[in-house]
């Protein structure tokens, strides 16, 4: 290590191995789905409005882009 920097190639390789081999990416997607469902449920307490719709749209947009 030079000046406190880490080896990007080694770290990225480890991350990819761990994420793919151990199911990390799939688990992250599952957690994102759980959090999104919770967010949508919590948004239902707000009155119907453009603001609520925008927040719901943001949740759905994020879910669509993680697959």
Secondary structure, DSSP 8 states (H G I E B T S, - for coil): --TT---HHHHHHHHHHHHHHTTHHHHHHHHHHHHHHHHHHHHTTS-SSHHHHHHHHHHHHHHHTT-
